[in-house]
Amino acid sequence: MLNNNTLYDLLAHPFWEEVMFIENNNWVQYISQTPAQTKQSFLNCVLEGFYPLTALSPVIYQRVSALTEGKTKALSQQIYQTELGQHPLLKNSVYLNITHARQFKELIESLMPDLSLPTPSQLSYQYTQENNLQHASLTQAIAMAAIVEYNAPKIIHGLEEFVAQWQTHCKIPSAQIKRNFMLEHGLLEGNDCEEQHIAMIEEILADNKAEINEAEFKKELISFKLRYHRLLENVYNKITALYFLKQAA
């Protein structure tokens, strides 16, 4: 069920294809030549483009856990707690009980000296409400978990490529960058061993095969993608406005 196909592809959007990934990216080089205020606005857009999705992840697994028992409940609880920072790979590290959403925010803030960005709490709340997890069926909740986990390795690659470009063009020292979000997820996201999240979601899919409605599952994948792309469209429009503002100046 967890196949590599367009139904699962959350990242087929200009925000990821033109702003984050390196192949077709002209934005980072362009923004690197703008004033500090424009750079800050751009990084705030990058924050808004992913923070609501990573903040949603523990809520998804909380819902899966509430609707299941046994192995699925244990696996979803483990991922839920990991997303909340309760199981850092380095035990008792400074990131203990620091949510992954907050770690992502700290990563983006570390890309400029003394940068403090507002937490996109309202945007994240609205996005969570749109996904209606408090009323989601087991099929819908597992579909959301599956699409997030399928895209997670590519998301981490995109973040790594974005940070590498930003560091190069803006000449940011490596010691300044708070990479924990990328480093930990680089190990957690994948399917090489049973402790990685794609392997876990595949176990959840197999364990609940009889309960999952295929038509509802497919419909939720499409709906989830549309909801995320609506969020990205607003963010991308703000990024393009930065270009037109500079051209008009």
Rosetta blueprint (number, residue, H / E / L):
1 M L
2 L L
3 N L
4 N L
5 N L
6 T H
7 L H
8 Y H
9 D L
10 L L
11 L L
12 A L
13 H L
14 P H
15 F H
16 W H
17 E H
18 E H
19 V H
20 M H
21 F L
22 I L
23 E L
24 N L
25 N L
26 N L
27 W H
28 V H
29 Q H
30 Y H
31 I H
32 S L
33 Q L
34 T L
35 P L
36 A H
37 Q H
38 T H
39 K H
40 Q H
41 S H
42 F H
43 L H
44 N H
45 C H
46 V H
47 L H
48 E H
49 G H
50 F H
51 Y H
52 P H
53 L H
54 T H
55 A H
56 L H
57 S H
58 P H
59 V H
60 I H
61 Y H
62 Q H
63 R H
64 V H
65 S H
66 A H
67 L L
68 T L
69 E L
70 G H
71 K H
72 T H
73 K H
74 A H
75 L H
76 S H
77 Q H
78 Q H
79 I H
80 Y H
81 Q H
82 T H
83 E H
84 L L
85 G L
86 Q L
87 H L
88 P L
89 L L
90 L L
91 K L
92 N L
93 S L
94 V L
95 Y L
96 L L
97 N L
98 I L
99 T L
100 H H
101 A H
102 R H
103 Q H
104 F H
105 K H
106 E H
107 L H
108 I H
109 E H
110 S L
111 L L
112 M L
113 P L
114 D L
115 L L
116 S L
117 L L
118 P L
119 T L
120 P L
121 S H
122 Q H
123 L H
124 S H
125 Y H
126 Q H
127 Y H
128 T H
129 Q H
130 E H
131 N H
132 N L
133 L H
134 Q H
135 H H
136 A L
137 S L
138 L H
139 T H
140 Q H
141 A H
142 I H
143 A H
144 M H
145 A H
146 A H
147 I H
148 V H
149 E H
150 Y H
151 N H
152 A H
153 P H
154 K H
155 I H
156 I H
157 H H
158 G H
159 L H
160 E H
161 E H
162 F H
163 V H
164 A H
165 Q H
166 W H
167 Q H
168 T H
169 H H
170 C H
171 K L
172 I L
173 P L
174 S H
175 A H
176 Q H
177 I L
178 K L
179 R L
180 N H
181 F H
182 M H
183 L H
184 E H
185 H H
186 G H
187 L H
188 L H
189 E L
190 G L
191 N L
192 D L
193 C L
194 E L
195 E L
196 Q L
197 H H
198 I H
199 A H
200 M H
201 I H
202 E H
203 E H
204 I H
205 L H
206 A H
207 D H
208 N L
209 K L
210 A L
211 E L
212 I L
213 N L
214 E H
215 A H
216 E H
217 F H
218 K H
219 K H
220 E H
221 L H
222 I H
223 S H
224 F H
225 K H
226 L H
227 R H
228 Y H
229 H H
230 R H
231 L H
232 L H
233 E H
234 N H
235 V H
236 Y H
237 N H
238 K H
239 I H
240 T H
241 A H
242 L H
243 Y H
244 F H
245 L H
246 K H
247 Q H
248 A H
249 A L
